[in-house]
């Protein structure tokens, strides 16, 4: 796995890497209208190849759902990154998920966040997709996305300030 920064990061230039191996697609292709319509922010959806989910960025864990299916991270530029594993996974009440971070914890890119029993999720949830949605982004920032099949640690989103 690669988590080194090839590009210099600061508040005005943040690279978000793939938190999981899989096919990175436009968020509009999420099989849930709330995410596909960008109601929770712009981003990507990933069809995962395994169940290990790593932090795609530096930041602070602001929200860790008790059901372990979703994590909110505050980035250093003030933006919020919401990571949601699967659809209708909230009803699993944490079954199939093991967390490795706590709410309020400062994390670095590459930190293991979750281990997920992908077979269990595929059998018991509506979908196994991993959604990354960015919100609370300042008006002078843009988001560039890199679609396709990616390994953990590949750059998939760049947030740039003007």
CORFEN-V728862 format. One record per helix or strand of 3 or more residues. SS is the DSSP state (H for helix, E for strand). FROM is the first residue (numbers start at 0). TO is the last residue. If there is no record, write none. Layout:
# CORFEN-V728862
{{SS;FROM;TO} {SS;FROM;TO}}
This chain:
# CORFEN-V728862
{{E;12;16} {E;21;25} {H;26;28} {H;32;35} {E;41;47} {E;51;53} {E;58;63} {E;69;73} {E;79;86} {H;89;91} {E;96;98} {E;111;115} {H;117;123} {E;126;134} {E;140;144} {E;147;149} {E;154;160}}
